[in-house]
């Protein structure tokens, strides 16, 4: 089992220099989830810089909210997606996933629109789908994702709990917190419990990204060690 662990971004108080270089040198992690791309399209020179410096990492790129939240994958979203994906062509060899986080009001009633968009991208397992509407968490939709060969994003979050789903050979897991969103510090036992559930699924590769702000780096480092220890058993 290959293990990739990172944080959801790097511009936080634990980053003593507040830059990507510090993350590369000091995080002791081997992956990164780019979240800034959700809020705005990065400048081409930024992407070139990440491509040049971040070759040692496996990347997940969060798709811009214009595509997922404003236009909700309708026909107006397609040209924005094309513009977005072209921006990252230069670092495509390092990108394992494009993360599509859907808004809470994107319900299963809109699966036709999602189905068409998934087909259009042709990303297959690199299409990482994170839903925020509880009606999606059913076996029929996991089965749909398996048929589409996309990656269903597993989560640990206050409103949903621990939901570990494997729709292909990979598990993509996002840690948002337990009692509260984002401002949460995981205990070792909590991380061990989640790690056990991941191991039970027997993925070929596991990707885990921590989105819990201040504690994300130390939690990510500990989770990486826990998974590595299970790997030795």
Backbone torsions as a table, in degrees:
resi	resn	phi	psi	omega
1	UNK	NA	125.0	176.4
2	UNK	-86.6	138.9	-174.5
3	UNK	-121.0	126.0	177.8
4	UNK	-130.6	121.6	-177.5
5	UNK	-130.8	139.8	178.7
6	UNK	-157.7	-174.9	176.5
7	UNK	-108.6	162.9	178.5
8	UNK	-89.9	79.8	-174.2
9	UNK	99.5	173.5	-177.9
10	UNK	-136.1	-3.2	-177.1
11	UNK	-92.7	78.2	-179.1
12	UNK	-135.4	172.2	-174.6
13	UNK	-64.5	-25.2	178.6
14	UNK	-73.1	-17.0	176.7
15	UNK	-83.4	100.4	-169.4
16	UNK	-63.6	-23.8	178.0
17	UNK	-109.4	-5.8	176.1
18	UNK	65.4	30.0	-179.4
19	UNK	-140.4	169.9	-177.3
20	UNK	-67.2	-34.6	-179.2
21	UNK	-60.8	-39.2	179.3
22	UNK	-63.0	-42.2	179.2
23	UNK	-59.9	-45.1	-179.1
24	UNK	-61.1	-40.6	-174.3
25	UNK	-83.9	-28.5	-167.5
26	UNK	-122.5	-12.6	-174.0
27	UNK	-72.3	-27.7	-175.5
28	UNK	63.7	23.9	-180.0
29	UNK	-114.5	165.2	-174.6
30	UNK	-122.8	15.1	179.2
31	UNK	-149.9	165.4	177.1
32	UNK	-151.7	141.3	173.8
33	UNK	-108.7	117.1	-178.9
34	UNK	-83.2	112.8	-179.3
35	UNK	-99.5	-23.9	-177.7
36	UNK	-59.5	-28.8	-179.2
37	UNK	-67.8	-16.2	175.9
38	UNK	-70.9	-34.5	-174.5
39	UNK	-89.5	-30.8	176.9
40	UNK	-156.2	154.5	175.1
41	UNK	-70.5	126.4	179.2
42	UNK	-69.0	157.2	174.7
43	UNK	-73.4	146.8	179.7
44	UNK	-54.6	-36.3	-179.5
45	UNK	-68.7	-27.8	175.1
46	UNK	-66.0	-46.1	-179.6
47	UNK	-62.5	-40.5	177.7
48	UNK	-60.9	-39.8	179.4
49	UNK	-66.0	-44.6	178.1
50	UNK	-62.5	-40.2	-180.0
51	UNK	-63.8	-38.9	-178.2
52	UNK	-73.5	-38.2	-174.0
53	UNK	-93.7	-26.7	-169.8
54	UNK	-100.3	29.0	-177.5
55	UNK	-68.0	-20.9	-178.4
56	UNK	-82.4	-7.0	-176.9
57	UNK	-107.2	154.2	166.3
58	UNK	-97.0	135.8	-170.4
59	UNK	-111.6	146.2	165.6
60	UNK	-124.8	128.9	-176.0
61	UNK	-110.3	120.8	179.5
62	UNK	-80.3	124.5	-175.4
63	UNK	-71.0	142.4	-174.2
64	UNK	-60.0	143.8	-175.9
65	UNK	-66.2	-19.8	174.8
66	UNK	-59.1	-38.1	-177.7
67	UNK	-75.4	-46.2	-173.2
68	UNK	-90.8	-33.6	-173.2
69	UNK	-106.7	-42.7	-178.8
70	UNK	-74.6	-52.6	-177.9
71	UNK	-99.9	-7.5	174.0
72	UNK	48.8	45.6	174.7
73	UNK	65.4	19.5	177.3
74	UNK	-80.2	-174.3	-174.0
75	UNK	-61.5	-26.2	178.7
76	UNK	-73.4	-17.9	-178.7
77	UNK	-77.8	-23.9	-172.5
78	UNK	-60.8	-48.8	179.3
79	UNK	-64.0	-32.2	176.8
80	UNK	-68.2	-38.1	177.1
81	UNK	-62.6	-43.8	179.9
82	UNK	-61.5	-41.6	177.6
83	UNK	-64.7	-41.4	-178.2
84	UNK	-64.9	-49.8	-175.5
85	UNK	-66.0	-33.0	179.4
86	UNK	-66.9	-33.1	178.4
87	UNK	-57.0	-34.7	-172.5
88	UNK	-99.5	8.7	180.0
89	UNK	-55.8	-37.3	-174.6
90	UNK	-65.1	-22.8	-179.7
91	UNK	-118.7	20.9	-175.6
92	UNK	-59.0	-31.3	-179.5
93	UNK	-65.7	-18.5	-178.7
94	UNK	-103.0	-5.5	-175.7
95	UNK	-95.7	116.6	178.0
96	UNK	-92.5	-24.5	-178.3
97	UNK	-145.6	149.1	162.6
98	UNK	-111.2	120.3	-174.8
99	UNK	-90.7	117.8	176.6
100	UNK	-105.9	101.0	177.3
101	UNK	-94.1	117.2	-178.9
102	UNK	-88.2	148.8	179.3
103	UNK	-73.5	161.9	-179.5
104	UNK	-58.4	-29.4	-178.8
105	UNK	-85.8	6.7	173.0
106	UNK	-90.5	97.3	-173.2
107	UNK	-97.5	170.3	177.3
108	UNK	-60.0	-17.4	176.3
109	UNK	-63.1	-18.5	-177.8
110	UNK	-100.4	18.6	-175.4
111	UNK	-64.1	-27.8	177.5
112	UNK	-60.8	-42.9	178.6
113	UNK	-65.5	-42.3	177.8
114	UNK	-64.0	-42.8	-179.2
115	UNK	-58.8	-45.1	179.9
116	UNK	-65.2	-39.8	-178.3
117	UNK	-68.7	-41.6	177.0
118	UNK	-57.7	-45.8	179.3
119	UNK	-62.8	-40.2	-177.7
120	UNK	-63.4	-41.7	-176.9
121	UNK	-69.4	-33.4	-177.4
122	UNK	56.8	30.0	179.9
123	UNK	-79.8	-22.6	-178.4
124	UNK	54.4	-123.4	-174.9
125	UNK	-65.9	-16.5	178.2
126	UNK	-80.2	-6.9	173.7
127	UNK	-84.5	103.9	179.8
128	UNK	-98.7	116.4	-174.3
129	UNK	-104.7	119.0	173.7
130	UNK	-114.0	119.6	179.2
131	UNK	-101.2	152.9	179.4
132	UNK	-126.1	17.2	176.9
133	UNK	-117.0	123.2	-172.1
134	UNK	-61.7	-19.6	-179.0
135	UNK	-68.7	-15.8	179.1
136	UNK	-77.2	-21.3	-172.1
137	UNK	-82.3	70.9	-179.9
138	UNK	-139.3	153.1	-177.1
139	UNK	-58.6	-34.1	-177.9
140	UNK	-63.3	-33.9	-180.0
141	UNK	-81.8	-30.8	172.3
142	UNK	-63.5	-40.3	177.8
143	UNK	-63.5	-40.3	176.6
144	UNK	-60.0	-44.8	179.8
145	UNK	-63.1	-38.5	176.9
146	UNK	-61.3	-44.8	-179.9
147	UNK	-63.2	-33.7	178.9
148	UNK	-82.1	-9.7	-179.7
149	UNK	64.5	23.0	177.4
150	UNK	-91.4	169.7	-178.2
151	UNK	-101.9	117.0	176.7
152	UNK	-80.3	126.6	-177.9
153	UNK	-79.2	119.5	173.6
154	UNK	-78.3	150.3	-176.2
155	UNK	-138.6	157.3	162.1
156	UNK	-127.9	114.0	-172.9
157	UNK	-151.7	151.3	-176.4
158	UNK	-54.7	-42.2	-175.2
159	UNK	-80.8	-11.9	-173.1
160	UNK	-126.8	-22.4	-176.1
161	UNK	80.2	-159.5	179.3
162	UNK	-89.5	115.3	178.1
163	UNK	-125.9	102.9	-177.9
164	UNK	-104.6	115.1	-175.0
165	UNK	-126.7	137.6	178.0
166	UNK	-124.9	110.5	-178.4
167	UNK	-107.7	-3.5	173.3
168	UNK	-153.9	-151.3	-176.8
169	UNK	-81.0	-2.5	-175.7
170	UNK	-116.2	151.7	166.8
171	UNK	-119.1	127.3	177.0
172	UNK	-115.1	116.2	-172.9
173	UNK	-121.5	131.7	177.0
174	UNK	-116.8	129.4	178.4
175	UNK	-100.3	113.6	-179.7
176	UNK	-106.3	-12.4	-175.3
177	UNK	121.6	170.6	179.9
178	UNK	-112.5	-67.7	-177.3
179	UNK	-74.3	-41.0	178.5
180	UNK	-130.2	152.4	176.4
181	UNK	-69.4	131.9	167.9
182	UNK	74.2	-48.5	-177.9
183	UNK	-89.8	75.2	-176.8
184	UNK	-147.0	142.3	179.3
185	UNK	-116.4	112.8	-177.6
186	UNK	-73.2	140.3	173.7
187	UNK	-82.9	163.4	179.0
188	UNK	-61.0	-41.2	-178.5
189	UNK	-65.3	-39.6	177.9
190	UNK	-61.3	-42.1	179.6
191	UNK	-69.2	-37.2	177.5
192	UNK	-64.1	-39.9	179.5
193	UNK	-62.2	-43.9	179.2
194	UNK	-68.2	-39.8	178.5
195	UNK	-59.9	-40.6	178.9
196	UNK	-61.3	-40.9	179.3
197	UNK	-66.7	-36.1	177.8
198	UNK	-66.3	-46.8	-178.3
199	UNK	-60.8	-37.5	179.9
200	UNK	-59.6	-28.3	-178.8
201	UNK	-78.5	-13.3	178.4
202	UNK	51.9	56.1	177.8
203	UNK	-75.4	154.4	173.8
204	UNK	-72.6	-38.4	177.5
205	UNK	-137.9	143.5	174.1
206	UNK	-124.6	133.9	177.0
207	UNK	-119.6	126.1	179.7
208	UNK	-128.4	128.9	-179.2
209	UNK	-127.5	132.5	-177.0
210	UNK	-100.5	125.8	-176.1
211	UNK	-119.4	32.7	-175.1
212	UNK	-110.2	42.3	169.2
213	UNK	49.6	-110.9	-168.0
214	UNK	-63.5	-32.7	-176.5
215	UNK	-96.8	2.8	-170.7
216	UNK	-62.2	-39.3	-175.9
217	UNK	-67.7	-50.9	-177.8
218	UNK	-67.2	-35.0	176.6
219	UNK	-66.0	-41.0	179.2
220	UNK	-64.6	-43.4	179.6
221	UNK	-62.2	-41.5	179.7
222	UNK	-68.1	-42.2	-179.8
223	UNK	-63.7	-37.8	177.1
224	UNK	-60.5	-44.6	179.1
225	UNK	-64.6	-40.7	179.8
226	UNK	-62.0	-46.9	179.2
227	UNK	-63.6	-39.6	178.9
228	UNK	-63.1	-37.2	178.7
229	UNK	-67.2	-38.7	177.0
230	UNK	-64.9	-33.8	-179.1
231	UNK	-62.9	-29.9	-177.6
232	UNK	-80.5	-19.7	-176.2
233	UNK	-71.1	NA	NA
